[in-house]
């Protein structure tokens, strides 16, 4: 817990006008400490978003903040050029009194101050197909606005984060080491990965030969990382930019489908509940292509269904690897939690494979209707 005096002493290092009136925690996130702070500026309330970056998780805050500042500055320029509202359509870092984008206190805690997007809300669940359409539209717009971003300006803050081939090799290494003697319990799961091992190198391979362009990727395309307008319910701003780095648009798309179009929870023990909702898949594809379609190369669009399969397989392999290693990475709530998570992901992979042709047809039809192009 932080006291008023502690928060005020942090905020005094930022170049902001007015007098601190109040502050309160925002508890949606699980990594950083976040506060809504309210200032009185000539009798008018002005809100800001104060965050303490968790440097246990993000060990290179200077690189992280360089990425965030670079991307949000680029977005602001695009929004200004289109006549938009930079206070609502993107986050941006407010400078300290010395001109830096973050402040390090005497305890080596790293703090930043964002604009606060008024009259907005976030969703934690998909309560209608329209919500998932808007999610696709929001992350598609993120891709569209950053399509010509100079990618060499970004640090790769988490190397090989979505290198699925490397995730497979990590699994093989864990199988060979077998530190907890658990390999004998997961032969079917290991074989499931082995049968698909060649596919794990497709996306990185196509990137190396130039078929897929490196882009700015968000890498955490959960629904609650989109702010919606309280009046119109339209998506207005993408938040939680700590994992922004170079990658493939397919990573963001595929991961959004992985958790958003699954008909059950990530750790449902009843695998009969696991399936890909084709209706939700279509909604997200159409929302995504409505915004990003013209900025994508055809190979990216053709691989949208494949990306959903790969991001799901990758996540399942990570759960399986962690189970074999003794549950050292993901938090678990019971002994076989990671194994149940793995089973759910692999069941979703299998369902995506069954529905793959339908996913391709949905994608091609949406691309032709929205962008006027055939795949």
VEXDREN-2710 file (C-alpha; in Angstrom, 1 decimal):
% VEXDREN-2710
k/r/px/py/pz
1/UNK/0.0/0.0/0.0
2/UNK/1.2/3.5/-0.8
3/UNK/0.3/6.6/1.3
4/UNK/-0.8/10.0/0.0
5/UNK/2.6/11.4/0.8
6/UNK/4.4/8.6/-1.1
7/UNK/2.3/9.0/-4.2
8/UNK/2.6/12.8/-4.0
9/UNK/6.4/12.6/-3.7
10/UNK/6.5/10.5/-6.9
11/UNK/4.2/12.8/-8.8
12/UNK/6.1/15.9/-7.8
13/UNK/8.8/14.6/-10.2
14/UNK/6.5/14.9/-13.2
15/UNK/5.8/18.0/-15.1
16/UNK/2.1/18.4/-14.4
17/UNK/0.0/21.3/-13.4
18/UNK/-2.4/21.7/-10.4
19/UNK/-2.7/20.2/-7.0
20/UNK/-3.1/16.5/-6.1
21/UNK/-6.6/15.9/-4.8
22/UNK/-6.9/12.1/-4.6
23/UNK/-5.6/8.8/-5.9
24/UNK/-6.9/5.3/-6.0
25/UNK/-5.7/1.9/-7.3
26/UNK/-6.9/0.3/-10.5
27/UNK/-6.8/-3.4/-10.0
28/UNK/-7.4/-4.8/-13.5
29/UNK/-3.7/-5.6/-14.2
30/UNK/-1.7/-8.4/-12.6
31/UNK/1.8/-7.1/-13.0
32/UNK/2.2/-3.3/-12.5
33/UNK/0.9/-1.1/-9.7
34/UNK/-1.6/1.3/-11.3
35/UNK/-3.3/4.4/-9.8
36/UNK/-5.8/6.9/-11.1
37/UNK/-4.6/10.3/-9.7
38/UNK/-6.8/13.3/-9.7
39/UNK/-5.5/16.9/-9.8
40/UNK/-7.3/20.2/-9.3
41/UNK/-6.3/22.6/-12.1
42/UNK/-8.0/25.9/-11.6
43/UNK/-11.1/24.4/-10.2
44/UNK/-11.3/21.7/-12.9
45/UNK/-10.5/18.0/-12.3
46/UNK/-7.7/16.5/-14.4
47/UNK/-7.0/12.8/-14.2
48/UNK/-3.7/10.9/-15.0
49/UNK/-2.7/7.3/-14.8
50/UNK/0.4/6.5/-12.6
51/UNK/2.1/3.2/-12.9
52/UNK/5.0/1.5/-11.2
53/UNK/6.7/-0.9/-13.6
54/UNK/7.3/-4.3/-12.2
55/UNK/11.0/-4.6/-12.9
56/UNK/11.0/-8.2/-11.6
57/UNK/9.0/-9.1/-14.7
58/UNK/10.4/-6.4/-17.0
59/UNK/14.1/-6.4/-16.3
60/UNK/15.1/-3.8/-18.9
61/UNK/12.7/-0.9/-18.2
62/UNK/14.8/1.5/-20.3
63/UNK/14.3/-0.6/-23.4
64/UNK/10.6/-1.2/-22.6
65/UNK/10.0/2.6/-22.1
66/UNK/11.9/3.4/-25.3
67/UNK/9.6/1.1/-27.2
68/UNK/6.4/2.5/-25.6
69/UNK/7.5/6.1/-26.2
70/UNK/8.5/5.5/-29.7
71/UNK/5.3/3.7/-30.7
72/UNK/2.9/6.1/-28.8
73/UNK/4.7/9.1/-30.3
74/UNK/4.2/7.6/-33.8
75/UNK/0.6/6.9/-33.1
76/UNK/0.0/10.5/-31.8
77/UNK/1.4/11.9/-35.1
78/UNK/-0.9/9.7/-37.1
79/UNK/-3.9/10.6/-35.0
80/UNK/-3.1/14.3/-35.3
81/UNK/-2.7/14.0/-39.1
82/UNK/-6.2/12.4/-39.3
83/UNK/-7.8/15.0/-37.1
84/UNK/-8.3/12.6/-34.2
85/UNK/-8.2/13.1/-30.4
86/UNK/-4.8/12.2/-29.0
87/UNK/-6.1/12.3/-25.4
88/UNK/-8.4/9.5/-26.1
89/UNK/-7.1/7.4/-29.0
90/UNK/-3.7/6.5/-27.6
91/UNK/-1.8/6.4/-24.4
92/UNK/1.3/8.6/-24.2
93/UNK/3.9/9.1/-21.5
94/UNK/4.0/12.5/-19.7
95/UNK/7.6/13.8/-19.1
96/UNK/9.3/14.2/-15.8
97/UNK/10.7/17.7/-14.8
98/UNK/14.0/16.6/-16.3
99/UNK/12.4/15.6/-19.6
100/UNK/12.6/11.9/-19.2
101/UNK/9.6/9.6/-19.8
102/UNK/9.9/7.8/-16.5
103/UNK/11.2/8.4/-13.0
104/UNK/13.3/6.2/-10.8
105/UNK/12.8/6.7/-7.0
106/UNK/15.3/6.2/-4.2
107/UNK/14.2/2.6/-3.9
108/UNK/15.0/2.0/-7.6
109/UNK/11.3/1.7/-8.4
110/UNK/10.4/2.8/-11.9
111/UNK/7.4/5.1/-12.4
112/UNK/5.6/6.5/-15.5
113/UNK/2.6/8.8/-15.9
114/UNK/0.1/8.3/-18.7
115/UNK/-2.9/10.3/-19.9
116/UNK/-6.2/9.1/-18.5
117/UNK/-8.8/8.2/-21.1
118/UNK/-12.0/9.7/-19.8
119/UNK/-15.5/8.2/-20.5
120/UNK/-14.1/4.8/-21.3
121/UNK/-14.5/1.2/-20.1
122/UNK/-12.9/-2.2/-20.7
123/UNK/-14.5/-5.6/-21.1
124/UNK/-13.3/-8.8/-19.5
125/UNK/-15.7/-11.1/-21.4
126/UNK/-17.2/-11.4/-24.8
127/UNK/-20.9/-10.9/-24.1
128/UNK/-22.0/-10.4/-27.7
129/UNK/-20.5/-11.1/-31.2
130/UNK/-20.4/-7.3/-31.7
131/UNK/-17.8/-7.0/-28.9
132/UNK/-15.5/-9.4/-30.6
133/UNK/-16.0/-7.7/-33.9
134/UNK/-14.9/-4.4/-32.3
135/UNK/-11.9/-6.1/-30.7
136/UNK/-10.8/-7.2/-34.1
137/UNK/-11.4/-3.8/-35.4
138/UNK/-9.4/-2.2/-32.6
139/UNK/-6.3/-4.4/-33.0
140/UNK/-6.6/-4.1/-36.8
141/UNK/-6.5/-0.3/-36.4
142/UNK/-3.4/-0.7/-34.3
143/UNK/-1.8/-2.6/-37.1
144/UNK/-3.0/-0.1/-39.8
145/UNK/-1.7/2.9/-38.0
146/UNK/1.7/1.3/-37.4
147/UNK/2.0/-0.3/-40.8
148/UNK/4.8/2.0/-41.9
149/UNK/6.5/2.2/-38.5
150/UNK/10.4/1.9/-38.8
151/UNK/10.7/-1.5/-37.1
152/UNK/14.4/-1.2/-36.5
153/UNK/13.7/1.4/-33.9
154/UNK/12.2/-1.2/-31.5
155/UNK/14.0/-3.4/-29.0
156/UNK/13.1/-7.1/-28.8
157/UNK/12.4/-7.0/-25.1
158/UNK/11.4/-10.7/-24.9
159/UNK/13.6/-12.5/-27.4
160/UNK/11.9/-15.3/-29.4
161/UNK/8.6/-14.7/-27.5
162/UNK/6.5/-16.2/-30.3
163/UNK/9.2/-18.3/-32.0
164/UNK/7.1/-21.5/-32.0
165/UNK/10.0/-23.6/-33.4
166/UNK/12.1/-22.6/-30.4
167/UNK/9.2/-23.3/-28.0
168/UNK/9.2/-26.8/-29.5
169/UNK/13.0/-27.2/-29.0
170/UNK/12.5/-26.0/-25.4
171/UNK/10.0/-28.8/-25.0
172/UNK/12.4/-31.4/-26.4
173/UNK/15.1/-30.2/-24.0
174/UNK/12.7/-30.5/-21.1
175/UNK/11.7/-34.0/-22.2
176/UNK/15.4/-35.1/-22.4
177/UNK/16.2/-33.6/-19.0
178/UNK/13.0/-34.9/-17.4
179/UNK/13.8/-33.1/-14.0
180/UNK/10.7/-34.3/-12.1
181/UNK/10.2/-37.7/-13.7
182/UNK/6.9/-36.7/-15.3
183/UNK/7.7/-37.5/-19.0
184/UNK/6.2/-41.1/-18.5
185/UNK/2.8/-39.5/-17.8
186/UNK/2.6/-37.4/-21.0
187/UNK/3.5/-39.6/-23.9
188/UNK/0.3/-38.8/-25.8
189/UNK/0.8/-35.1/-25.4
190/UNK/4.5/-35.3/-26.5
191/UNK/3.4/-37.3/-29.6
192/UNK/0.8/-34.6/-30.4
193/UNK/3.6/-32.0/-30.6
194/UNK/6.0/-34.3/-32.4
195/UNK/3.4/-34.9/-35.2
196/UNK/3.1/-31.1/-35.8
197/UNK/6.8/-30.2/-35.2
198/UNK/7.5/-29.2/-38.9
199/UNK/4.6/-26.7/-38.8
200/UNK/6.2/-24.9/-35.8
201/UNK/8.9/-23.4/-38.1
202/UNK/6.6/-22.1/-40.9
203/UNK/6.0/-18.6/-39.7
204/UNK/9.6/-17.8/-38.7
205/UNK/10.7/-19.4/-42.0
206/UNK/8.4/-17.3/-44.1
207/UNK/9.7/-14.2/-42.2
208/UNK/13.3/-15.1/-43.0
209/UNK/12.6/-15.4/-46.8
210/UNK/10.7/-12.2/-46.8
211/UNK/7.1/-13.5/-47.3
212/UNK/6.0/-12.0/-44.0
213/UNK/7.0/-8.5/-42.9
214/UNK/8.1/-7.7/-39.4
215/UNK/5.6/-5.3/-37.8
216/UNK/4.9/-3.7/-34.4
217/UNK/3.1/-6.3/-32.4
218/UNK/1.2/-5.9/-29.1
219/UNK/1.7/-9.5/-27.9
220/UNK/-1.1/-9.4/-25.3
221/UNK/-4.3/-9.0/-27.4
222/UNK/-6.8/-9.7/-24.6
223/UNK/-10.1/-8.1/-24.7
224/UNK/-9.5/-6.0/-21.5
225/UNK/-6.6/-4.3/-23.3
226/UNK/-9.0/-2.3/-25.4
227/UNK/-10.8/0.8/-24.1
228/UNK/-14.3/1.4/-25.4
229/UNK/-16.2/4.6/-25.5
230/UNK/-19.0/4.7/-22.8
231/UNK/-21.3/6.7/-25.1
232/UNK/-20.9/4.8/-28.5
233/UNK/-19.4/1.5/-27.3
234/UNK/-16.9/1.9/-30.1
235/UNK/-13.2/0.9/-29.5
236/UNK/-11.0/3.9/-29.0
237/UNK/-7.7/3.0/-27.5
238/UNK/-5.3/0.0/-27.1
239/UNK/-3.6/-0.1/-23.7
240/UNK/-1.0/-2.2/-21.8
241/UNK/1.9/-1.6/-24.2
242/UNK/4.7/-3.2/-22.2
243/UNK/5.1/-6.1/-24.5
244/UNK/5.2/-4.0/-27.7
245/UNK/8.1/-5.2/-29.9
246/UNK/8.9/-6.4/-33.4
247/UNK/6.9/-9.5/-34.5
248/UNK/4.3/-10.7/-36.9
249/UNK/0.7/-9.4/-37.2
250/UNK/-0.2/-13.1/-37.2
251/UNK/1.0/-13.5/-33.6
252/UNK/-1.5/-10.9/-32.3
253/UNK/-4.3/-12.2/-34.5
254/UNK/-3.8/-15.9/-33.7
255/UNK/-3.5/-15.3/-30.0
256/UNK/-6.7/-13.2/-29.9
257/UNK/-8.6/-16.1/-31.6
258/UNK/-7.0/-18.7/-29.3
259/UNK/-8.6/-17.3/-26.1
260/UNK/-11.5/-15.2/-27.6
261/UNK/-13.1/-17.8/-29.9
262/UNK/-12.7/-20.8/-27.6
263/UNK/-16.0/-21.9/-26.2
264/UNK/-14.7/-22.7/-22.8
265/UNK/-12.1/-21.6/-20.2
266/UNK/-8.4/-22.2/-20.5
267/UNK/-8.4/-25.0/-17.9
268/UNK/-11.7/-26.8/-18.4
269/UNK/-11.2/-30.4/-17.5
270/UNK/-14.2/-31.5/-19.7
271/UNK/-12.6/-31.4/-23.2
272/UNK/-16.0/-31.9/-24.8
273/UNK/-16.6/-28.2/-24.0
274/UNK/-13.6/-27.2/-26.1
275/UNK/-14.3/-25.9/-29.6
276/UNK/-13.6/-23.0/-31.9
277/UNK/-16.7/-20.8/-32.3
278/UNK/-16.7/-20.2/-36.1
279/UNK/-19.2/-17.3/-35.6
280/UNK/-16.8/-15.5/-33.3
281/UNK/-13.9/-16.3/-35.6
282/UNK/-15.8/-14.6/-38.5
283/UNK/-16.6/-11.6/-36.4
284/UNK/-13.0/-11.1/-35.4
285/UNK/-11.7/-11.6/-38.9
286/UNK/-14.2/-9.1/-40.3
287/UNK/-13.4/-6.5/-37.6
288/UNK/-9.7/-7.0/-38.1
289/UNK/-9.8/-6.8/-41.9
290/UNK/-12.1/-3.8/-41.8
291/UNK/-9.3/-1.8/-40.2
292/UNK/-6.1/-3.6/-41.3
293/UNK/-7.0/-5.4/-44.5
294/UNK/-5.5/-2.8/-46.9
295/UNK/-2.2/-2.7/-45.0
296/UNK/-1.6/-6.5/-44.9
297/UNK/0.2/-8.5/-47.6
298/UNK/-1.9/-11.3/-49.1
299/UNK/0.3/-14.0/-47.4
300/UNK/-0.6/-12.5/-44.0
301/UNK/-4.3/-12.8/-44.8
302/UNK/-3.9/-16.4/-46.1
303/UNK/-2.2/-17.4/-42.9
304/UNK/-4.8/-16.0/-40.5
305/UNK/-6.4/-19.4/-39.8
306/UNK/-2.9/-21.0/-39.5
307/UNK/-1.8/-18.4/-36.9
308/UNK/-4.8/-19.3/-34.7
309/UNK/-3.6/-23.0/-34.8
310/UNK/0.0/-22.1/-34.2
311/UNK/-0.5/-19.7/-31.3
312/UNK/-2.8/-22.3/-29.6
313/UNK/-0.2/-25.1/-30.2
314/UNK/2.6/-22.9/-28.9
315/UNK/0.6/-22.0/-25.7
316/UNK/-0.1/-25.7/-25.2
317/UNK/3.5/-26.6/-25.6
318/UNK/4.5/-24.0/-23.0
319/UNK/2.0/-25.4/-20.5
320/UNK/3.3/-29.0/-21.2
321/UNK/7.0/-27.8/-20.9
322/UNK/6.2/-26.2/-17.6
323/UNK/4.5/-29.3/-16.3
324/UNK/7.5/-31.4/-17.2
325/UNK/9.8/-28.9/-15.6
326/UNK/7.9/-29.0/-12.3
327/UNK/5.5/-25.9/-12.7
328/UNK/8.2/-23.3/-12.4
329/UNK/6.8/-20.6/-14.7
330/UNK/3.0/-20.4/-14.7
331/UNK/1.1/-20.1/-11.4
332/UNK/-0.9/-23.2/-10.7
333/UNK/-3.8/-23.8/-8.3
334/UNK/-3.6/-27.6/-8.1
335/UNK/-1.0/-30.2/-9.0
336/UNK/-2.1/-31.0/-12.6
337/UNK/-3.2/-27.5/-13.5
338/UNK/-0.6/-27.0/-16.3
339/UNK/-1.5/-30.4/-17.7
340/UNK/-5.2/-29.5/-17.8
341/UNK/-4.3/-26.2/-19.6
342/UNK/-2.2/-28.1/-22.0
343/UNK/-5.1/-30.5/-22.8
344/UNK/-7.5/-27.7/-23.4
345/UNK/-5.1/-26.0/-25.9
346/UNK/-4.4/-29.2/-27.7
347/UNK/-8.1/-30.0/-28.0
348/UNK/-8.6/-26.5/-29.5
349/UNK/-5.8/-27.2/-32.0
350/UNK/-7.5/-30.4/-33.0
351/UNK/-10.8/-28.6/-33.5
352/UNK/-9.2/-25.9/-35.5
353/UNK/-7.7/-28.6/-37.8
354/UNK/-11.2/-30.1/-38.3
355/UNK/-12.6/-26.6/-39.1
356/UNK/-9.6/-25.3/-41.0
357/UNK/-11.2/-25.3/-44.5
358/UNK/-14.2/-23.4/-43.2
359/UNK/-11.9/-20.9/-41.5
360/UNK/-10.1/-20.4/-44.8
361/UNK/-13.4/-19.9/-46.7
362/UNK/-14.6/-17.4/-44.1
363/UNK/-11.3/-15.5/-44.3
364/UNK/-11.3/-15.4/-48.1
365/UNK/-14.9/-14.3/-48.3
366/UNK/-14.3/-11.5/-45.8
367/UNK/-11.2/-10.3/-47.5
368/UNK/-12.9/-10.2/-50.9
369/UNK/-16.0/-8.4/-49.5
370/UNK/-14.1/-5.9/-47.4
371/UNK/-10.9/-5.3/-49.5
372/UNK/-12.2/-6.3/-52.9
373/UNK/-9.3/-8.8/-53.4
374/UNK/-9.3/-12.5/-53.9
375/UNK/-6.9/-14.8/-52.0
END
